């Protein structure tokens, strides 16, 4: 009987830890940077829109693709 309780506690702890990690990953993805920025967003972030490479160079959106 004692083993069943311990096993149930271990399984419950593992399940809660798994949900916690999934929640953290989801929150990080939801708050991540845009995959594409407009040329004006690039300039507002302090960068330069390089339309030949379609990349924002410099600033807060450095390396992001321009849409």
N, C-alpha and C positions, 0 to 999 in steps of 0.2 A: 504494500500500500504506500509506503514511504517513497519507494522508487517511482511510482506513478506520479506522485505529487511533484517530485523533483523534476521528472521528465516533462511534466506539463508546464512547470515554471520555466524550464529551459526553452521549450518550444515557444511559449508566449513571449519571452524576452527576445528571442531571435526574430520573431514576427514583428514585434514593435521596433526593433532596431532596423529591420529591413524597410519598414514603412517610413521610418525617420530618414533614412538615407535617400529613399525615393522622393520624399517631400523636399529635401534639400536640393536634389538634382533638378527637380521640376521648378523650384523657385529660382535657381540660378539660370535656367534656360529662359524663364519668363522675363527675367530682368536683364538678360544679356543685351548686347548691342545689336543694332539692325544689321542684317546681312547686306542690305543695299541702302545707300544714302543718295539724296539729290545733290546736284552741284551746289545749291544754296546752303544745304545742311553742312556740306563739307566746308564751305567758306565760313559759315557761322561758327564752326568748331575750330577755326584757326588754321585750316588746311587749304590746299590748292587742288582744284579739280583738274586732273590730268585726263582729258577726254580721249587722247590717243591710246592710253592703256586702260581707260575706264576705271581708274583708281583715284581715291582721295589720298593725297600725299601730305603728311604732316597733320598736326592738330589732334583733336580727340577722336577723329574717324580715320586715322592713318591706316592705310592698307585695305580699307573697305571698298567694295565695288560701288561704282556710281550707276544709278538706274536712269 
